[in-house]
Amino acid sequence: MKKILSLLWLLTIAIAAFAQNGNFIKLGTAKFSTGNDAAWKDAAFNDTQWKSIKVGDVWQEQGYPDYHGFAWYRIHVVIPSSLKKQAVWGDSLRVFLAHVNDVDETYFNGKLIGKTGAFPEDKGGYISKWPAVRNYCVAANDPAIKWDGENIIAIKVYDGGGSGGIFMGAPYIDMLEKFDGIVFTQADISFLPNAQSVRKLTVGNSFKSNISGKFHYRIVDEVTEKTIAEKTIAANLPSLGKETYTLTFPHREGIKLFYEFTEAASGKTKTFAEIAPYLLTPKASLKPMINGASVLGVHPGSPVLYKIAASGQQPLKYMVKNLPQGLVLDNKTGIITGTAPEAGDYNVSVSVSNTLGKSERTLTIKSGKLLALTPPMGWNSWNCWGLNVSDEKVRLSAKAMVDKGLTDYGWNFINVDDGWQAPARLQNGEIAANEKFPDMKVLGAHLHQQGLKFGIYSSPGAKTCGGYLGSLGYEGQDATTYFNWGVDYLKYDLCSYSDQTAGDTTLFAQQKPYMVMRDELAKQPRDIIYSICQYGIKDVWKWGAKMNGNLWRTTEDITDTWESLYGIGFSQTNNAAYARPGGWNDPDMLILGRVGWGENLHQTNLTPYEQYTHMSLWSLLSAPLLIGCDMDKLDEFTLNLLKNREVIAIDQDVAGKQAVRMINDKQIQVWVKKLADGSKAVGIFNLRKKYTKYTLDLNSIHVGRVKVVRDIWQQKDIAKNVAAVSCNIPPHGVRFYKLM
């Protein structure tokens, strides 16, 4: 049994979350109590007085909005012996508990079967493992199992802040089968010059037992619903062995790949399907092109750091005219530094040249009260590294941002999220970094040398969401420390501050902690972007600007699923009036590329169609664009999404308008954004699961006939002098146009 338990950890997050076998038992509800008592693990404990709770949703949504700390779930479940009799392998009973915020210890009829993370009282202290999948096994012949009788699964949980409990999945019990050991792993797709794509797929065996069967793949054109090619191959996977298969298919939108492995002994099939990635953004010109925002907001007298975003064949030469006194340009790097001038608007002529040509633009430097005149763009460590973030990982991410050309398109923030703080403050009360960050001031200087800006994270509570030190009672001291470290951006996350407001439902209770840090940041002689993260409570978009907030979260955390993307992105229908230069509605970070929140890094579960929707919608919403993936492993498809200058221009438009939904009919939504030049950006979104043909009458969005319709992703004009636009939209996909 020890062999099976150790091997089970090798299963991927996808298998753990979605591969329950045909005969399984859903774990839907549990008895629940806050607090902690060792007796609660025992099967004989009487929990009849406990309240019932849904398993799979955080407890904050089920009557415990302000609770953090210990709690127990007790799941009562009858396990029929038919479950074992119908199994082919019959080796182990699997208990899948999805994810737990943040630590769990799980008992089966009083017997410990698994633990993930560490409780505060454990040696070494609290360690959050909320992104890890809870996937535990019990040997089928273990006397702890009461076949055909009631069993008690007792889960001790500790929540260090933020959401708590068993969540982000549908827990179940089933019998482990051999085919559960099959793991599909995709290598990066290759895009060939002859309009062909190549995908290498590895089929692996994560068990120490031979698995034989057949591998079958099928390539389908989703538009015509016709099979392009298919093949069946005999496969024999030795212990921990693998086979790699190569598929070649047309490089275009609408190609779907189906994979199946049928295990010989059971006849059961493990299936996996994917939409093949495809590139829409044309290859960048070798001629110089100035990208990104054309306006910069600064406070008079503050230090200035600004990297001119420009693409083209290297080396590039940068020139400026009418640069305000106190600012200087490095004409080799395009980095402007110095001290912000006195209040006023300064129109600076910027040019970038190489041997192939020259690009010119006016950059308006607005020295005054407002920062973030366009939505911030950059990278945040959380969705990738979670609490495992380190100085080394941050430096590698910064290097990738520069080396892979993202800074050429305006991406410039490198933000360290939760997990950097030391366990205790210094004797003078000053916040310090832990052993993963040797010197924060040196890290900030390293980023600044490359023209990148330095972001950091804290909470107005005593603890952050991950259980690290927050700023409660030390706000002024922390703000001064951030200034000394050269911090350019603060994400201030509500987390455990909700302990301070327990029972207080007033608006002031929500505003107070953000007022305190607002006033302390205002004392610092440095421009620090203020990111208010309190999940939209009390309609933060109505008062975030009064806190000097430059962006404010409007929702709970996003995850890399269509359900999460849809629920968050398409719910931004009542806050457009509150987005403007200097203050932005924030629907959370981008879920593109390799994500994992510190555990089980994997390619985003969004399809390519959904990723185009994600980037298009966030740009229409004038949302902050914060990449959340492993920057060092950026693939060609993700870079193609992130380096489309025309898509970025929609997000960074100086008018600062947020799109509004103008059509919502039969799972088609049309969102329209007014742009500074008088044109409009339009996203037509198909929320259906199949390709859908649609004609947009431009009169229906109060536009009428237009001179030009431009496809923003393909960067080409597709129609002229028309009053309607017809298109065929992929499932959960988008057509993104500029109407001129």
Secondary structure, DSSP 8 states (H G I E B T S, - for coil): -HHHHHHHTTS-HHHHHH---SSEEE--EEEEEES--GGGGSTT---TTSEEEETBS-GGGTT-TT--EEEEEEEEEEB-THHHHT-SS--EEEEEEEEEESEEEEEETTEEEEEESB-TTSTT--B--TTSEEEEEEETT-TT--BTSEEEEEEEEEE-SSS-EEESS--EEEE--GGGGEEEEE---EE-TTSEEEEEEEEEE-SSS-EEEEEEEEEEETTTTEEEEEEEEEEEE-TT-EEEEEEEEE-STTEEEEEEEEETTT--EEEEEEE-----S----SS-EE-S-SEEEE-TTSEEEEE--EESSSS-EEEEES--TTEEEETTTTEEEEE--SSEEEEEEEEEEETTEEEEEEEEEEESS---SS--EEEESHHHHGGG--HHHHHHHHHHHHHTTGGGGT--EEE--SS-B-SS--TTS---B-TT-S-HHHHHHHHHHTT-EEEEEE-SSSB-TTS-B--TT-HHHHHHHHHHHT--EEEEE-GGGGGTTTT---HHHHHHHHHHHHHHHHTSSS--EEEEESTTTT-GGGTGGGGT-SEEE-SS---SSHHHHHHHHTT--S-GGG-BTTBEEE------SEE-TTSS-EE-SS-HHHHHHHHHHHHHTT--EEE-S-GGG--HHHHHHHT-HHHHHHHT-TT----EEEEEETTEEEEEEE-TTS-EEEEEEE-SSS-EEEEEEGGGGT--SEEEEEETTTTEEEEEEESEEEEEE-TT-EEEEEE-
